[in-house]
């Protein structure tokens, strides 16, 4: 009965969410949906993002909207135009120069210059409450096993990762509402990797650009710049590199991407594709104390930044997707944990004093039992709808 009530509430909330506008964003050439397109009201500094089906929902305001994507031409539409449309088309960017292999650029030096000289000038590092949508998609053996999306306030003290400071002192989270939540049940006599998770103290450093750049600067070597794509307002650098820790190779960056501005003083987009070479390590499950082995195989990290009215850059969205293998005497499971954070609005100078989650426990265990359901800000994909509706 509880589940029926929850989904009835969800349907009701969607029905009354009349002050929002929903679009489908389509590639004008391939006719395929566009994932992670960003749509915003520049004057209001609020926005949203498209899902894998190209669906995007945004509050309806009588202002111009701005649409952007790393691979597409930017587009501005007036309220009179976009309020009457249900499908919007974006054209892929054309390279100003043909892609060429570059061998004489010192990428590590470019990264070091930002960290040492321009980071504080180019990025908004003031404390802020970031009104955010957080989503977790967990797959077990290529099948959806855990799915939830919440609305939360993420308070960042400086938007700087400081290694000697506890992560829960520099970042605080208050859960405002739960859009949806479901964990696939498994037989109690079958122990598998369904309860695996990424701890928040390991996840949250990756939201900070200075943390990622510091790792590239200090632990990466064998940089090979594969190509440079010069756009009108940015320079896209694709590269390979090797991460070495304590003299041991841990993973390789493969066709990773950094998007610089034209004078290399800031980075507006990061995509790191990490392929691990490390072997299995021994572990014990948190609850049942079951011995097993685990291995990370891939980790993709993606950060995108938006420009505020003061021309400083601030995080717009973050995605972390980890793939791995967990095995014991009784099972071998492949897992994938994708965690996304989309920031719709940042309120500078505000402070949150108390968390409503435990940074050192699984995120899904902190979800409130009395679900407060509001209208879903980022639409469900077709696959997610099927998962939530199965065996209600």
C-alpha positions as CSV (number, residue, x, y, z in Angstrom):
1,X,0.0,0.0,0.0
2,X,2.9,2.3,0.8
3,X,4.3,1.9,-2.7
4,X,0.9,2.5,-4.4
5,X,0.6,5.7,-2.3
6,X,4.1,6.9,-3.3
7,X,3.5,6.4,-7.0
8,X,0.1,8.0,-6.8
9,X,1.7,11.0,-5.2
10,X,4.3,11.1,-7.8
11,X,1.7,11.1,-10.6
12,X,-0.2,13.8,-8.8
13,X,2.9,16.0,-8.4
14,X,3.7,15.7,-12.1
15,X,0.2,16.6,-13.0
16,X,0.3,19.8,-11.0
17,X,3.7,20.8,-12.1
18,X,2.1,23.1,-14.7
19,X,4.6,26.0,-14.2
20,X,7.3,24.0,-15.8
21,X,8.2,23.4,-19.5
22,X,9.4,20.1,-20.9
23,X,11.4,19.7,-24.1
24,X,13.1,17.0,-26.1
25,X,16.6,18.0,-27.3
26,X,17.6,16.4,-30.6
27,X,20.7,16.3,-32.7
28,X,19.8,18.2,-35.9
29,X,22.0,15.9,-38.0
30,X,21.6,12.4,-36.5
31,X,18.2,13.0,-35.0
32,X,19.3,11.2,-31.8
33,X,18.5,12.6,-28.3
34,X,21.2,14.8,-26.7
35,X,22.3,13.8,-23.2
36,X,23.7,16.4,-20.7
37,X,22.6,19.5,-22.6
38,X,22.4,22.4,-20.2
39,X,19.5,24.8,-20.4
40,X,19.3,28.0,-18.2
41,X,17.9,31.4,-17.6
42,X,21.2,33.5,-17.7
43,X,19.6,36.5,-15.9
44,X,18.2,34.3,-13.1
45,X,21.2,31.9,-12.9
46,X,18.9,28.9,-12.7
47,X,18.7,25.9,-15.0
48,X,18.4,22.2,-15.6
49,X,19.9,19.4,-17.7
50,X,18.7,16.8,-20.2
51,X,18.6,13.0,-19.5
52,X,19.7,10.2,-21.7
53,X,16.4,10.4,-23.7
54,X,17.0,14.1,-24.4
55,X,14.2,15.1,-22.1
56,X,14.6,18.3,-20.0
57,X,12.3,20.0,-17.6
58,X,12.8,23.6,-16.5
59,X,10.6,26.1,-14.5
60,X,8.7,28.3,-16.9
61,X,9.9,31.9,-16.6
62,X,9.3,34.8,-18.9
63,X,13.0,35.2,-19.8
64,X,15.3,34.1,-22.6
65,X,16.8,30.7,-22.3
66,X,20.4,29.6,-23.1
67,X,21.2,26.1,-24.3
68,X,24.7,24.7,-24.3
69,X,26.6,21.4,-24.7
70,X,30.2,20.6,-25.0
71,X,29.7,19.1,-28.5
72,X,27.0,21.5,-29.9
73,X,26.6,25.1,-31.0
74,X,25.1,27.3,-28.3
75,X,21.6,28.6,-28.7
76,X,19.5,31.4,-27.2
77,X,15.7,31.5,-27.5
78,X,13.2,34.1,-26.4
79,X,10.3,33.1,-24.1
80,X,7.9,33.8,-26.9
81,X,9.6,31.1,-29.0
82,X,10.6,28.3,-26.6
83,X,7.3,28.4,-24.7
84,X,5.5,27.2,-27.8
85,X,8.0,24.4,-28.7
86,X,8.2,20.8,-27.5
87,X,11.3,19.8,-29.5
88,X,14.5,21.7,-29.9
89,X,17.3,20.9,-32.3
90,X,21.0,21.6,-31.8
91,X,23.7,21.4,-34.5
92,X,27.0,19.7,-33.7
93,X,30.1,22.0,-33.5
94,X,32.4,22.1,-36.5
95,X,36.1,22.1,-35.8
96,X,37.8,25.3,-36.8
97,X,40.9,23.3,-37.5
98,X,41.3,19.7,-38.5
99,X,42.4,17.6,-35.6
100,X,46.2,17.2,-35.5
101,X,48.5,15.3,-33.2
102,X,50.5,17.8,-31.1
103,X,53.8,17.0,-29.5
104,X,55.2,20.3,-28.3
105,X,52.6,21.4,-25.7
106,X,53.4,20.9,-22.0
107,X,50.0,19.9,-20.7
108,X,51.2,19.5,-17.1
109,X,52.6,23.0,-17.1
110,X,49.3,24.4,-18.3
111,X,47.6,22.6,-15.4
112,X,50.2,23.8,-12.9
113,X,49.7,27.4,-14.0
114,X,46.0,27.3,-13.3
115,X,46.5,25.8,-9.8
116,X,49.3,28.3,-8.9
117,X,48.3,31.5,-10.6
118,X,44.7,31.7,-12.0
119,X,42.4,29.4,-10.0
120,X,41.3,31.9,-7.4
121,X,40.8,34.6,-10.1
122,X,38.8,32.4,-12.5
123,X,36.6,30.3,-10.2
124,X,34.0,31.2,-7.6
125,X,35.4,29.8,-4.4
126,X,33.0,31.6,-2.0
127,X,30.9,29.5,0.3
128,X,27.5,28.7,-1.2
129,X,24.4,26.6,-0.9
130,X,24.0,24.7,-4.2
131,X,20.4,23.6,-4.8
132,X,21.0,20.3,-6.5
133,X,19.6,17.1,-7.9
134,X,21.6,14.1,-6.8
135,X,21.0,10.8,-8.6
136,X,22.5,7.3,-8.1
137,X,22.2,4.5,-10.6
138,X,23.6,1.1,-9.5
139,X,23.9,-1.8,-11.8
140,X,24.6,-5.4,-10.9
141,X,25.6,-7.7,-13.8
142,X,24.3,-5.0,-16.3
143,X,20.9,-4.9,-14.7
144,X,19.4,-2.0,-12.7
145,X,19.6,-2.8,-9.0
146,X,19.4,0.5,-7.1
147,X,18.0,3.8,-8.3
148,X,17.1,7.0,-6.5
149,X,17.0,10.7,-7.1
150,X,16.7,13.4,-4.5
151,X,16.6,17.2,-4.2
152,X,19.2,18.5,-1.8
153,X,21.1,21.5,-0.6
154,X,24.9,21.0,-0.9
155,X,26.8,23.5,1.1
156,X,30.4,24.0,0.1
157,X,32.6,26.1,2.3
158,X,35.1,27.3,-0.3
159,X,34.7,25.0,-3.3
160,X,38.3,24.0,-2.6
161,X,39.4,20.6,-1.6
162,X,41.8,20.8,1.4
163,X,43.4,17.5,2.1
164,X,44.0,18.0,5.8
165,X,40.4,19.0,6.5
166,X,37.6,16.5,7.2
167,X,35.3,16.3,4.2
168,X,32.2,16.7,6.4
169,X,33.5,19.9,7.8
170,X,34.0,21.5,4.4
171,X,30.8,20.1,2.8
172,X,27.3,19.7,4.3
173,X,24.1,18.2,2.8
174,X,20.5,18.7,3.7
175,X,18.0,16.4,1.9
176,X,14.9,18.4,0.9
177,X,12.8,15.7,-0.9
178,X,13.0,12.3,-2.6
179,X,11.9,12.1,-6.2
180,X,12.0,8.3,-6.3
181,X,13.8,5.5,-4.7
182,X,13.9,1.7,-5.3
183,X,16.3,-1.1,-4.4
184,X,15.8,-4.4,-6.1
185,X,15.3,-7.2,-3.5
186,X,17.4,-10.3,-3.6
187,X,16.9,-13.7,-1.9
188,X,18.3,-13.6,1.7
189,X,20.2,-16.9,1.1
190,X,22.1,-15.4,-1.8
191,X,24.8,-13.0,-0.9
192,X,26.1,-10.9,-3.7
193,X,27.3,-7.4,-4.5
194,X,23.9,-5.7,-4.4
195,X,24.8,-3.7,-1.3
196,X,28.1,-2.3,-2.8
197,X,28.5,1.5,-2.7
198,X,30.9,4.3,-3.0
199,X,31.6,6.1,0.3
200,X,30.9,9.8,0.4
201,X,34.3,10.6,1.7
202,X,35.8,9.0,-1.4
203,X,33.2,10.6,-3.8
204,X,33.1,14.2,-2.7
205,X,36.7,15.1,-3.3
206,X,36.1,14.4,-7.0
207,X,33.6,17.3,-7.1
208,X,36.4,19.7,-6.6
209,X,38.4,20.8,-9.7
210,X,41.5,21.7,-7.7
211,X,41.6,18.1,-6.4
212,X,41.5,16.6,-9.9
213,X,44.1,19.0,-11.3
214,X,46.4,18.3,-8.3
215,X,46.2,14.6,-8.9
216,X,47.1,15.1,-12.6
217,X,49.9,17.4,-11.7
218,X,51.5,15.3,-8.9
219,X,50.8,11.7,-9.9
220,X,50.4,11.6,-13.6
221,X,53.2,11.1,-16.1
222,X,53.8,10.0,-19.7
223,X,51.4,12.7,-21.0
224,X,50.7,12.3,-24.6
225,X,48.5,15.0,-26.2
226,X,46.5,13.2,-28.9
227,X,44.8,16.1,-30.5
228,X,43.8,19.7,-30.1
229,X,40.5,21.1,-31.3
230,X,40.5,24.9,-31.4
231,X,37.0,26.4,-31.1
232,X,36.1,30.1,-31.2
233,X,35.9,30.4,-27.3
234,X,37.8,27.3,-26.1
235,X,40.6,24.8,-26.8
236,X,39.8,21.1,-26.4
237,X,42.8,18.9,-25.6
238,X,42.5,15.1,-25.7
239,X,45.3,13.3,-24.0
240,X,46.6,10.0,-22.5
241,X,48.6,9.7,-19.3
242,X,49.6,7.2,-16.6
243,X,48.8,7.5,-12.9
244,X,51.6,6.3,-10.7
245,X,51.4,5.9,-6.9
246,X,54.3,4.8,-4.7
247,X,56.2,3.7,-7.8
248,X,53.3,1.5,-9.0
249,X,51.1,2.1,-12.1
250,X,47.5,2.3,-11.0
251,X,45.6,3.4,-14.1
252,X,45.9,4.9,-17.5
253,X,44.0,8.0,-18.8
254,X,42.7,7.1,-22.2
255,X,41.4,9.8,-24.5
256,X,40.6,12.1,-21.6
257,X,39.6,15.7,-22.3
258,X,40.3,19.1,-20.8
259,X,38.6,22.2,-22.2
260,X,40.6,25.3,-21.7
261,X,39.7,28.9,-22.5
262,X,41.8,30.5,-25.3
263,X,44.6,31.7,-23.0
264,X,44.8,28.5,-20.9
265,X,43.9,30.3,-17.7
266,X,40.9,28.2,-16.8
267,X,39.2,24.9,-17.5
268,X,35.5,24.8,-18.2
269,X,35.1,21.0,-18.8
270,X,36.8,17.9,-17.6
271,X,36.4,14.3,-18.7
272,X,38.8,11.7,-17.3
273,X,38.6,8.1,-18.6
274,X,40.6,6.0,-16.2
275,X,41.4,2.4,-17.1
276,X,42.8,0.5,-14.1
277,X,45.6,-2.0,-14.2
278,X,45.6,-2.9,-10.5
279,X,44.6,-6.4,-9.4
280,X,42.1,-7.8,-6.9
281,X,42.4,-6.8,-3.2
282,X,40.9,-8.5,-0.2
283,X,37.9,-6.9,1.6
284,X,35.2,-7.7,4.1
285,X,31.5,-6.7,3.7
286,X,30.3,-4.0,6.0
287,X,27.2,-5.7,7.4
288,X,27.6,-9.4,7.0
289,X,31.4,-9.4,7.4
290,X,31.6,-11.7,4.3
291,X,35.2,-12.0,3.0
292,X,35.5,-11.2,-0.8
293,X,37.8,-9.6,-3.3
294,X,37.2,-6.5,-5.3
295,X,38.7,-4.7,-8.2
296,X,38.0,-1.4,-10.0
297,X,38.3,-1.7,-13.7
298,X,37.2,1.7,-15.0
299,X,36.3,5.1,-13.6
300,X,34.9,8.0,-15.6
301,X,34.8,11.5,-14.0
302,X,33.1,14.4,-15.7
303,X,32.8,18.0,-14.5
304,X,31.2,20.9,-16.3
305,X,31.3,24.6,-15.3
306,X,29.0,27.5,-15.9
307,X,29.9,31.2,-15.9
308,X,28.1,33.4,-13.3
309,X,27.1,37.0,-13.7
310,X,30.5,38.0,-12.2
311,X,32.2,36.0,-15.0
312,X,33.6,33.5,-12.5
313,X,33.2,29.8,-13.1
314,X,31.2,27.5,-10.8
315,X,30.4,23.8,-11.0
316,X,27.3,23.1,-13.1
317,X,27.3,19.3,-13.0
318,X,29.4,16.3,-11.8
319,X,29.3,12.7,-12.9
320,X,31.3,9.8,-11.5
321,X,30.8,6.3,-12.9
322,X,32.8,3.4,-11.5
323,X,32.9,-0.1,-12.9
324,X,34.4,-3.1,-11.1
325,X,34.2,-6.7,-10.1
326,X,33.4,-8.3,-6.8
327,X,33.9,-12.0,-6.2
328,X,33.9,-14.6,-3.4
329,X,33.6,-18.4,-3.3
330,X,29.9,-18.3,-4.2
331,X,29.7,-15.5,-6.8
332,X,31.4,-13.2,-9.2
333,X,29.5,-10.0,-10.0
334,X,30.2,-7.0,-12.2
335,X,29.0,-3.7,-10.8
336,X,28.6,-0.2,-12.0
337,X,27.9,2.8,-9.7
338,X,27.0,6.1,-11.4
339,X,26.5,9.1,-9.2
340,X,25.5,12.4,-10.6
341,X,25.0,15.9,-9.2
342,X,23.2,18.6,-11.1
343,X,23.2,22.1,-9.7
344,X,20.2,24.2,-10.6
345,X,21.1,27.3,-8.5
346,X,23.9,28.5,-6.3
347,X,23.2,31.0,-3.5
348,X,26.5,32.6,-2.4
349,X,27.4,33.4,1.1
350,X,24.8,31.2,2.8
351,X,25.6,28.5,5.3
352,X,24.2,25.1,6.4
353,X,25.2,24.2,10.0
354,X,24.1,20.6,10.2
355,X,24.1,17.6,7.8
356,X,21.2,15.3,7.3
357,X,23.4,12.5,5.9
358,X,26.3,10.5,7.3
359,X,29.3,11.1,5.0
360,X,30.7,7.8,6.2
361,X,27.8,5.6,5.4
362,X,26.0,4.6,2.1
363,X,24.1,7.5,0.7
364,X,20.9,5.5,0.2
365,X,20.8,4.7,3.9
366,X,20.4,8.4,4.7
367,X,17.2,8.8,2.7
368,X,14.3,9.8,4.9
369,X,11.7,7.0,5.5
370,X,8.8,9.4,5.3
371,X,9.2,10.3,1.6
372,X,8.5,13.9,0.8
373,X,7.7,13.8,-2.9
374,X,7.9,16.9,-5.1
375,X,7.7,17.2,-8.8
376,X,10.7,15.4,-10.4
377,X,13.0,18.0,-11.8
378,X,15.0,15.8,-14.1
379,X,12.7,13.4,-16.1
380,X,13.0,9.7,-15.8
381,X,14.3,7.7,-18.8
382,X,12.3,4.9,-20.3
383,X,14.5,2.3,-18.7
384,X,14.2,3.9,-15.2
385,X,10.4,4.1,-15.5
386,X,10.3,0.3,-16.3
387,X,12.5,-0.4,-13.3
388,X,10.4,1.7,-10.9
389,X,7.1,0.2,-12.2
390,X,8.3,-3.4,-12.0
391,X,6.8,-5.5,-9.1
392,X,5.3,-2.4,-7.4
